[in-house]
Amino acid sequence: MKIYEVLCAHFGPQGWWPADGSFEVIVGSILTQNTSWRNVEKAIANLRTAGALSPKRMLELGEDDLAELIRSSGYYRVKARRLLHFLSFLKDRYGFSLDAMLSQPLPKIRAELLRVKGIGPETADSILLYAGNYPIFVVDAYTKRILERHGLARKGSSYEELQDLFVRALPRDAHLFNEYHALLVRLGKSRCLGRPRCRGCVLEPTLSGVLKG
């Protein structure tokens, strides 16, 4: 919590995920794999212009047209197929109803999402936290890098191990998990890069005290 408080005081509330509704969050969660958010925004803008930001309309597009609209997101044919896999799941299991899907118990819907081809733990948890407001912590490359560099997690830790570190240490609160993850991303993008900018990092004195304690 001390690390969270320092990051929050330094960066302020992040207001993440920047999207208009749950479906747009889900689309963004799938498109953001292996690309920048700027590229995802371009793809979502194309989908909006085409009137395709609804589950039924997007499924009707078919793979080729969908792939062309999301070209800016990179790996666009693979991502088009992943979106269509999710949409088929949503149609077959929940009749296109996101409300029905996101009202399921957390363990149940997480297991179902992980069975959808192309959706791994980070994408599933992003959908659950940011679209469904479930209290589940998202672990991404920034989070892993920050924890490992500061000795808070061993190198090679699994996704589940890193996630459990946060879940065990924090209150199970979706808003807290949302802000914490977004703050770690902000720190990762501004400081904890491939070549880190450690000098003057807001966490330098904080983590020194945490690790000594």
C-alpha positions as CSV (number, residue, x, y, z in Angstrom):
1,M,0.0,0.0,0.0
2,K,2.9,2.4,0.7
3,I,4.1,1.9,-2.9
4,Y,0.6,2.6,-4.2
5,E,0.2,5.7,-2.1
6,V,3.5,7.1,-3.3
7,L,2.7,6.5,-6.9
8,C,-0.8,7.9,-6.6
9,A,0.5,11.1,-4.9
10,H,3.1,11.5,-7.6
11,F,1.2,10.7,-10.7
12,G,-2.4,11.3,-9.6
13,P,-5.5,9.3,-10.6
14,Q,-5.1,7.7,-14.0
15,G,-8.7,7.2,-15.0
16,W,-7.9,4.0,-16.9
17,W,-9.4,2.3,-19.0
18,P,-10.0,5.1,-21.6
19,A,-13.0,3.6,-23.5
20,D,-16.7,4.3,-24.1
21,G,-18.4,1.3,-22.6
22,S,-17.6,-2.3,-21.7
23,F,-17.5,-3.6,-25.3
24,E,-14.9,-1.1,-26.3
25,V,-12.8,-2.1,-23.3
26,I,-13.0,-5.7,-24.4
27,V,-12.0,-4.8,-27.9
28,G,-9.1,-2.7,-26.7
29,S,-8.0,-5.5,-24.4
30,I,-7.6,-7.8,-27.3
31,L,-6.1,-5.3,-29.7
32,T,-3.5,-4.0,-27.3
33,Q,-1.6,-7.2,-27.3
34,N,1.9,-6.5,-28.6
35,T,1.3,-3.0,-29.7
36,S,1.0,0.6,-28.3
37,W,-2.2,2.1,-27.1
38,R,-1.9,4.8,-29.8
39,N,-2.2,2.1,-32.5
40,V,-5.2,0.6,-30.7
41,E,-6.9,4.0,-30.6
42,K,-6.6,4.3,-34.4
43,A,-8.1,0.8,-34.9
44,I,-11.0,1.6,-32.5
45,A,-11.6,4.9,-34.3
46,N,-11.9,3.0,-37.6
47,L,-14.3,0.5,-36.1
48,R,-16.5,3.4,-34.7
49,T,-16.5,5.2,-38.1
50,A,-17.6,1.9,-39.7
51,G,-20.4,1.5,-37.1
52,A,-18.9,-1.8,-36.0
53,L,-18.4,-1.2,-32.3
54,S,-21.2,-3.6,-31.3
55,P,-20.9,-7.3,-30.9
56,K,-23.5,-8.2,-33.5
57,R,-22.2,-5.8,-36.1
58,M,-18.6,-6.7,-35.6
59,L,-19.4,-10.4,-36.0
60,E,-21.3,-9.7,-39.2
61,L,-18.2,-8.0,-40.8
62,G,-16.3,-11.2,-41.2
63,E,-12.6,-11.7,-40.9
64,D,-11.3,-9.9,-43.9
65,D,-13.2,-6.6,-43.4
66,L,-12.6,-6.7,-39.6
67,A,-8.8,-7.2,-40.2
68,E,-8.7,-4.2,-42.6
69,L,-10.3,-1.9,-40.0
70,I,-7.9,-2.9,-37.3
71,R,-4.8,-2.9,-39.4
72,S,-3.1,-0.2,-37.3
73,S,-3.1,-2.5,-34.3
74,G,-0.5,-4.9,-35.8
75,Y,-0.9,-8.6,-36.3
76,Y,-4.3,-7.6,-37.5
77,R,-5.4,-10.9,-39.1
78,V,-4.5,-12.8,-35.9
79,K,-6.3,-10.2,-33.8
80,A,-9.4,-10.2,-36.1
81,R,-9.6,-14.0,-35.5
82,R,-9.3,-13.5,-31.8
83,L,-12.0,-10.9,-31.8
84,L,-14.3,-13.3,-33.8
85,H,-13.5,-16.1,-31.4
86,F,-14.6,-13.9,-28.5
87,L,-17.7,-12.8,-30.3
88,S,-18.7,-16.3,-31.1
89,F,-18.3,-17.2,-27.5
90,L,-20.4,-14.2,-26.4
91,K,-23.1,-15.1,-28.9
92,D,-23.2,-18.8,-28.1
93,R,-22.9,-18.6,-24.4
94,Y,-24.6,-15.3,-23.5
95,G,-26.7,-14.3,-26.5
96,F,-24.5,-11.3,-27.1
97,S,-25.3,-10.0,-23.7
98,L,-22.3,-8.4,-22.0
99,D,-24.4,-7.8,-18.9
100,A,-25.1,-11.5,-18.6
101,M,-21.5,-12.4,-19.1
102,L,-20.2,-9.8,-16.6
103,S,-22.7,-10.8,-14.0
104,Q,-21.2,-14.3,-13.6
105,P,-19.1,-15.2,-10.5
106,L,-15.5,-14.3,-11.0
107,P,-14.0,-17.8,-11.0
108,K,-16.6,-19.0,-13.5
109,I,-16.3,-16.2,-16.1
110,R,-12.5,-16.1,-15.8
111,A,-12.3,-19.8,-16.6
112,E,-14.6,-19.4,-19.5
113,L,-12.6,-16.5,-21.0
114,L,-9.4,-18.4,-20.7
115,R,-10.9,-21.2,-22.8
116,V,-11.5,-18.7,-25.7
117,K,-8.8,-19.1,-28.3
118,G,-6.4,-16.1,-28.2
119,I,-7.3,-14.9,-24.7
120,G,-4.6,-15.4,-22.1
121,P,-4.5,-14.4,-18.4
122,E,-3.6,-10.7,-18.9
123,T,-6.3,-10.1,-21.5
124,A,-8.9,-12.0,-19.5
125,D,-8.1,-10.1,-16.3
126,S,-8.1,-6.8,-18.2
127,I,-11.6,-7.6,-19.5
128,L,-12.7,-8.6,-16.0
129,L,-11.2,-5.6,-14.1
130,Y,-11.8,-2.8,-16.6
131,A,-15.0,-3.9,-18.3
132,G,-16.6,-5.9,-15.5
133,N,-15.3,-4.1,-12.4
134,Y,-14.2,-7.5,-10.9
135,P,-11.6,-7.2,-8.1
136,I,-8.7,-9.0,-10.0
137,F,-5.2,-7.6,-10.4
138,V,-3.8,-7.4,-14.0
139,V,-0.1,-8.2,-14.4
140,D,1.6,-6.9,-17.4
141,A,5.2,-6.6,-18.6
142,Y,5.7,-3.3,-16.8
143,T,4.5,-4.8,-13.5
144,K,6.8,-7.8,-13.9
145,R,9.8,-5.6,-14.8
146,I,9.3,-3.2,-11.8
147,L,8.8,-6.1,-9.3
148,E,11.9,-8.0,-10.5
149,R,14.2,-5.0,-10.7
150,H,13.4,-4.0,-7.2
151,G,13.7,-7.5,-5.8
152,L,10.1,-7.8,-4.9
153,A,9.7,-10.9,-7.0
154,R,12.1,-13.5,-8.3
155,K,13.1,-13.5,-12.0
156,G,11.0,-16.0,-13.9
157,S,7.9,-15.7,-11.6
158,S,4.7,-16.9,-13.2
159,Y,1.8,-14.6,-13.9
160,E,-0.2,-16.3,-11.1
161,E,2.7,-15.8,-8.6
162,L,2.9,-12.1,-9.4
163,Q,-0.8,-11.6,-9.3
164,D,-1.0,-13.4,-5.9
165,L,1.6,-11.1,-4.5
166,F,-0.8,-8.2,-5.0
167,V,-4.0,-10.0,-4.1
168,R,-2.6,-11.3,-0.8
169,A,-1.2,-7.9,0.2
170,L,-4.1,-5.6,-0.7
171,P,-7.8,-5.2,0.0
172,R,-9.9,-6.9,-2.7
173,D,-11.1,-3.7,-4.2
174,A,-11.6,-3.2,-8.0
175,H,-11.0,0.5,-7.9
176,L,-7.7,0.0,-6.0
177,F,-6.6,-2.7,-8.4
178,N,-7.6,-0.5,-11.4
179,E,-5.6,2.5,-10.2
180,Y,-2.6,0.5,-9.0
181,H,-2.2,-1.3,-12.3
182,A,-2.5,2.0,-14.2
183,L,0.0,3.7,-12.0
184,L,2.5,0.9,-12.6
185,V,2.0,1.2,-16.3
186,R,2.6,5.0,-16.0
187,L,5.8,4.3,-14.0
188,G,6.9,1.7,-16.5
189,K,6.4,4.0,-19.5
190,S,8.2,7.0,-17.9
191,R,10.9,5.4,-15.8
192,C,11.2,1.6,-15.8
193,L,12.0,1.3,-19.5
194,G,14.2,-1.3,-21.2
195,R,17.0,1.0,-20.2
196,P,15.8,2.2,-16.8
197,R,15.9,5.8,-15.6
198,C,16.4,5.1,-11.9
199,R,17.9,8.3,-10.8
200,G,15.2,10.5,-9.3
201,C,12.5,7.8,-9.5
202,V,9.8,8.4,-7.0
203,L,10.1,4.8,-5.8
204,E,13.8,5.0,-5.0
205,P,13.5,6.1,-1.4
206,T,10.2,4.2,-0.9
207,L,11.4,0.9,-2.0
208,S,14.7,1.3,-0.1
209,G,12.7,1.6,3.1
210,V,10.3,-1.2,2.2
211,L,13.1,-3.7,1.5
212,K,15.0,-2.8,4.6
213,G,11.8,-3.3,6.6
